[in-house]
Structure formats: C-alpha cells, structure tokens
Amino acid sequence: MTRKDYQAVADAIAKVRNDRKAPNGGLLPLEVRHTIEEIEDAIADVFARDNDRFDRDRFIQACTVQV
C-alpha cells in the first residue's frame, strides 16, 4: 500500500470519529472512543506488517484530524 492509501483509511476513521460526536459538539462516549482506538490500533498493526517504514504515530494522529 502507499502513503495515499494509508491517508485514505485515516481520513475514513477521522470522518467516523467526527460524525459520531455528540449533537452539542461534546466528546464521544468513552466506550465509543475506546472502540475507535482499538480499530485504529488493529489497522495500524496490519499496515506496520505490510510496510517496515510505516509511521504508526503519524497514522494514529491522522485518524484524529477532522477531514
């Protein structure tokens, strides 16, 4: 996979994270945040196995940025 692919996945995760915010703009419920973080970690594990140069921290950060 390419950096473009990794970014597309991170953008999709960020979109879900942003779409799930409380109607008043508040934080996601703790259980939902933990689930999203577990998904991010699992996907990052797959990407890291695929590419030795994959930057896990950069990917996780990209998953939290609004798109």
MDAnalysis code that builds the backbone (N, CA, C; Angstrom):
import MDAnalysis as mda
import numpy as np

u = mda.Universe.empty(201, n_residues=67, atom_resindex=np.repeat(np.arange(67), 3), trajectory=True)
u.add_TopologyAttr("name", ["N", "CA", "C"] * 67)
u.add_TopologyAttr("resid", np.arange(1, 68))
u.add_TopologyAttr("resname", ["MET", "THR", "ARG", "LYS", "ASP", "TYR", "GLN", "ALA", "VAL", "ALA", "ASP", "ALA", "ILE", "ALA", "LYS", "VAL", "ARG", "ASN", "ASP", "ARG", "LYS", "ALA", "PRO", "ASN", "GLY", "GLY", "LEU", "LEU", "PRO", "LEU", "GLU", "VAL", "ARG", "HIS", "THR", "ILE", "GLU", "GLU", "ILE", "GLU", "ASP", "ALA", "ILE", "ALA", "ASP", "VAL", "PHE", "ALA", "ARG", "ASP", "ASN", "ASP", "ARG", "PHE", "ASP", "ARG", "ASP", "ARG", "PHE", "ILE", "GLN", "ALA", "CYS", "THR", "VAL", "GLN", "VAL"])
u.atoms.positions = np.array([
    [0.838, -1.179, 0.000],
    [0.000, 0.000, 0.000],
    [0.886, 1.247, 0.000],
    [0.291, 2.340, -0.394],
    [1.036, 3.592, -0.470],
    [0.599, 4.548, 0.635],
    [1.358, 5.611, 0.787],
    [1.009, 6.645, 1.757],
    [-0.401, 7.186, 1.481],
    [-0.727, 7.289, 0.211],
    [-2.059, 7.764, -0.185],
    [-3.149, 6.821, 0.347],
    [-2.890, 5.523, 0.290],
    [-3.847, 4.542, 0.815],
    [-3.981, 4.673, 2.329],
    [-2.846, 4.789, 3.020],
    [-2.873, 4.945, 4.475],
    [-3.650, 6.203, 4.861],
    [-3.438, 7.276, 4.124],
    [-4.127, 8.535, 4.414],
    [-5.626, 8.390, 4.178],
    [-6.014, 7.678, 3.136],
    [-7.432, 7.482, 2.851],
    [-8.110, 6.717, 3.994],
    [-7.448, 5.714, 4.530],
    [-8.010, 4.960, 5.658],
    [-8.092, 5.859, 6.889],
    [-7.039, 6.622, 7.167],
    [-7.047, 7.536, 8.309],
    [-8.157, 8.573, 8.164],
    [-8.346, 9.079, 6.964],
    [-9.426, 10.047, 6.715],
    [-10.791, 9.424, 6.995],
    [-10.976, 8.170, 6.592],
    [-12.249, 7.487, 6.819],
    [-12.503, 7.316, 8.321],
    [-11.472, 6.946, 9.055],
    [-11.617, 6.797, 10.506],
    [-11.926, 8.142, 11.151],
    [-11.225, 9.183, 10.727],
    [-11.466, 10.524, 11.271],
    [-12.893, 10.980, 10.980],
    [-13.382, 10.642, 9.799],
    [-14.760, 11.019, 9.443],
    [-15.762, 10.338, 10.361],
    [-15.575, 9.054, 10.601],
    [-16.470, 8.327, 11.511],
    [-16.382, 8.935, 12.905],
    [-15.164, 9.207, 13.346],
    [-14.974, 9.803, 14.671],
    [-15.723, 11.133, 14.758],
    [-15.606, 11.958, 13.745],
    [-16.256, 13.268, 13.759],
    [-17.769, 13.153, 13.619],
    [-18.241, 12.201, 12.815],
    [-19.676, 12.004, 12.620],
    [-20.351, 11.479, 13.881],
    [-19.596, 10.869, 14.772],
    [-20.159, 10.262, 15.981],
    [-20.132, 11.209, 17.187],
    [-19.708, 12.429, 16.989],
    [-19.679, 13.386, 18.104],
    [-21.084, 13.649, 18.601],
    [-21.164, 14.010, 19.854],
    [-22.452, 14.343, 20.449],
    [-23.052, 15.534, 19.702],
    [-24.377, 15.594, 19.614],
    [-25.036, 16.680, 18.884],
    [-24.610, 18.075, 19.344],
    [-24.266, 18.219, 20.608],
    [-23.862, 19.535, 21.118],
    [-22.372, 19.799, 20.912],
    [-21.704, 18.928, 20.140],
    [-20.281, 19.103, 19.873],
    [-19.384, 18.525, 20.953],
    [-19.984, 17.834, 21.910],
    [-19.225, 17.256, 23.006],
    [-18.415, 16.044, 22.584],
    [-17.746, 15.474, 23.556],
    [-16.905, 14.313, 23.306],
    [-17.739, 13.063, 23.057],
    [-17.131, 12.132, 22.360],
    [-17.749, 10.829, 22.165],
    [-17.827, 10.117, 23.510],
    [-18.805, 9.255, 23.677],
    [-18.830, 8.428, 24.889],
    [-17.538, 7.606, 24.976],
    [-17.100, 7.352, 26.192],
    [-15.837, 6.656, 26.418],
    [-15.777, 5.309, 25.703],
    [-16.851, 4.551, 25.743],
    [-16.877, 3.235, 25.095],
    [-16.665, 3.349, 23.588],
    [-17.268, 4.351, 22.975],
    [-17.113, 4.567, 21.539],
    [-15.675, 4.977, 21.218],
    [-15.105, 5.884, 22.019],
    [-13.707, 6.300, 21.799],
    [-12.775, 5.110, 21.888],
    [-12.979, 4.252, 22.886],
    [-12.108, 3.082, 23.037],
    [-12.241, 2.129, 21.850],
    [-13.451, 1.958, 21.365],
    [-13.664, 1.081, 20.213],
    [-12.946, 1.622, 18.981],
    [-13.070, 2.910, 18.737],
    [-12.389, 3.518, 17.587],
    [-10.879, 3.382, 17.745],
    [-10.365, 3.591, 18.949],
    [-8.920, 3.462, 19.181],
    [-8.448, 2.029, 18.966],
    [-9.258, 1.058, 19.349],
    [-8.902, -0.344, 19.114],
    [-8.854, -0.648, 17.618],
    [-9.792, -0.097, 16.878],
    [-9.805, -0.280, 15.424],
    [-8.570, 0.370, 14.802],
    [-8.242, 1.588, 15.230],
    [-7.039, 2.276, 14.725],
    [-5.796, 1.434, 14.969],
    [-5.671, 0.900, 16.189],
    [-4.501, 0.082, 16.530],
    [-4.432, -1.183, 15.685],
    [-5.567, -1.827, 15.492],
    [-5.584, -3.062, 14.708],
    [-5.196, -2.797, 13.258],
    [-5.723, -1.726, 12.696],
    [-5.375, -1.376, 11.316],
    [-3.909, -0.978, 11.229],
    [-3.427, -0.227, 12.210],
    [-2.009, 0.168, 12.225],
    [-1.106, -1.067, 12.289],
    [-1.518, -2.090, 13.038],
    [-0.733, -3.335, 13.089],
    [-0.622, -3.969, 11.709],
    [-1.723, -4.005, 10.982],
    [-1.722, -4.581, 9.633],
    [-0.794, -3.775, 8.725],
    [-0.909, -2.447, 8.787],
    [-0.078, -1.593, 7.937],
    [1.405, -1.732, 8.288],
    [1.705, -1.853, 9.575],
    [3.103, -1.994, 10.004],
    [3.698, -3.309, 9.499],
    [2.881, -4.360, 9.480],
    [3.368, -5.637, 8.932],
    [3.584, -5.542, 7.428],
    [2.786, -4.717, 6.778],
    [2.862, -4.547, 5.329],
    [4.067, -3.705, 4.918],
    [4.454, -2.749, 5.767],
    [5.482, -1.782, 5.383],
    [6.356, -1.456, 6.595],
    [7.628, -1.807, 6.515],
    [8.562, -1.552, 7.622],
    [8.709, -0.069, 7.930],
    [8.458, 0.775, 6.965],
    [8.626, 2.219, 7.159],
    [7.331, 2.919, 7.576],
    [6.281, 2.159, 7.789],
    [5.006, 2.726, 8.209],
    [5.181, 3.453, 9.544],
    [4.688, 4.683, 9.605],
    [4.795, 5.509, 10.808],
    [3.486, 5.429, 11.591],
    [3.469, 4.563, 12.571],
    [2.271, 4.303, 13.368],
    [1.756, 5.573, 14.045],
    [2.640, 6.335, 14.671],
    [2.224, 7.556, 15.378],
    [1.591, 8.562, 14.419],
    [2.165, 8.693, 13.258],
    [1.623, 9.621, 12.256],
    [0.236, 9.172, 11.805],
    [0.068, 7.865, 11.619],
    [-1.230, 7.327, 11.221],
    [-2.281, 7.581, 12.297],
    [-1.952, 7.271, 13.547],
    [-2.907, 7.468, 14.650],
    [-3.280, 8.937, 14.760],
    [-2.318, 9.821, 14.610],
    [-2.609, 11.257, 14.643],
    [-3.540, 11.641, 13.488],
    [-3.287, 11.099, 12.310],
    [-4.121, 11.416, 11.142],
    [-5.561, 10.924, 11.344],
    [-5.731, 9.879, 12.136],
    [-7.080, 9.358, 12.398],
    [-7.906, 10.298, 13.271],
    [-7.269, 11.261, 13.911],
    [-7.979, 12.150, 14.815],
    [-8.228, 13.530, 14.204],
    [-7.659, 13.783, 13.032],
    [-7.767, 15.093, 12.393],
    [-9.077, 15.185, 11.638],
    [-9.772, 16.294, 11.782],
    [-11.017, 16.478, 11.049],
    [-10.745, 16.569, 9.564],
    [-11.601, 15.908, 8.797],
    [-11.485, 15.946, 7.328],
    [-12.599, 16.764, 6.736],
])
